[in-house]
Amino acid sequence: MKSLNCKKYLLAAFAVSALFSPLNILQAEEKVKTDDKIVFSQYMEYHERLSSVKHSSDLTQYGFSPIEDQTFSFQMKEYGDVSMIPALDRTYHRLILFFSDNTGQIISFSDQLAANNYNIGQMEQPCRGIAAVSFRDLNKDGFPDIILIASCVIQNGPASGAPFKVGDVLFGNGRGFYRDYRISDKINRFGMNQSAEVITAFVRDGHSTEFLYTSSSLNDLSNGGFCVIQEQCYDRSFEKLGILQVAPGTYRISDYDIFMIFLADQQGNIVSVLQPMGDYESLYSLKGISCRDIDGDGLKDIVILARYNYEDTTGQTLTASDYAVYYQRIAGFTADTDMKASYRINDNTTMEELVKHARAYWGWKSEK
């Protein structure tokens, strides 16, 4: 047995040494150098096209598609009447804001946007359009600032093709615009990128959802302004995780109710957080929460059924029913993506119907 274990150890050691051998390290370095050269070459080609745009009529010629329904005019102290022309690069799906004077001459442009830094170290980005643009004086200096929400799509993985939003703020100073990446980071990291109103509440008024992501206890949440929906708050015994309090609730920022579910132990410490609202803007009503085994592994899962508010492309506020399923695993809960891709509900779907369909998806033939 000792000689066999020794042999296994030597084979493993040889495999590790081979992995980090000088030859493999050199090959890895060469690949990085090659990838860097490709990205650099792509950037130079892109930058040359970008710098060649001198007039708004040049955009299409150099590979940029103007987003005409999101083009707006405003006043700048230095230039007078100015038009902001957002455009998408057709090659790398990057979003650029061009600024032109009243003759159409380009006076400046900006592609330093959060949506263009989503895929780190790559030219290709997930931008597909603009969800919202708003001009407001956020820092109260007398100059208009720009709130920008880009429409993007997930490019890889099981959720490939799913839409999401990336928010940004550009501050004006009368001569141009600058961006504070720290503000953009918080807007997107803490889910404040769904509407211009929420971004305004954060940047101008100082309200923030950050505490929803950093609180360690239900008491911290309450102190921050999180309101638990008491009629749906209860204790449940989860086989791998013990007895947990299921505490759904909302935090109101501007006119939006941000919906989240916190799972806490008997001491009130948060052990897991669920975000069933996804890219919707506000909770309209919580129709129910069910804790039952869905995937047939003997462990209670969590199903949420709710109605949400969202804005359509014309800016009209609509409501829609939607659901989320979270499967209990050893270390917590994992959100479903596969079943949602194949099963849609309507406004009349009940929790019992939803659970029945969810179980049927996993092969259940009858209720137990």
Number of C-alpha atoms within 10 A of each C-alpha: 6 7 8 9 10 11 12 12 12 12 12 12 12 13 12 11 12 13 12 13 13 11 11 13 13 12 12 13 12 12 12 12 12 12 14 14 12 14 16 15 12 17 15 12 11 19 11 12 16 19 11 13 21 16 16 18 13 15 21 15 11 17 18 22 18 22 15 10 9 16 16 15 14 11 13 18 12 11 14 12 14 22 24 19 23 25 25 22 23 14 13 18 21 24 29 21 20 25 23 22 19 12 11 15 18 21 15 17 19 16 16 16 23 20 25 22 16 16 11 9 11 17 19 18 22 24 24 18 21 21 23 18 20 17 18 18 16 23 15 10 12 12 19 22 24 21 22 24 24 24 18 22 17 15 13 9 7 11 13 10 13 12 15 18 22 27 29 25 28 23 21 22 16 17 11 18 17 14 18 12 15 8 17 22 14 18 24 17 15 15 22 26 24 26 24 24 16 24 30 22 17 20 16 14 13 9 15 21 22 15 15 21 12 11 16 16 17 21 13 17 21 13 11 16 15 23 17 21 13 10 9 15 17 12 14 14 13 16 13 13 16 11 15 22 22 22 22 25 21 19 22 18 20 16 11 18 20 21 26 20 20 23 24 21 18 11 10 15 18 21 16 16 18 20 15 20 21 16 15 20 23 24 23 18 15 17 15 14 19 16 19 18 18 26 18 13 11 11 19 22 22 20 22 23 21 20 18 21 19 19 15 11 10 7 10 8 11 11 17 15 19 21 19 20 25 21 20 24 15 9 10 15 17 14 15 12 13 11 14 14 11 8 11 12 16 9 11 8 13 14 18 10 12 18 20 16 17 20 19 15 16 12 12 15 10 8 8 4
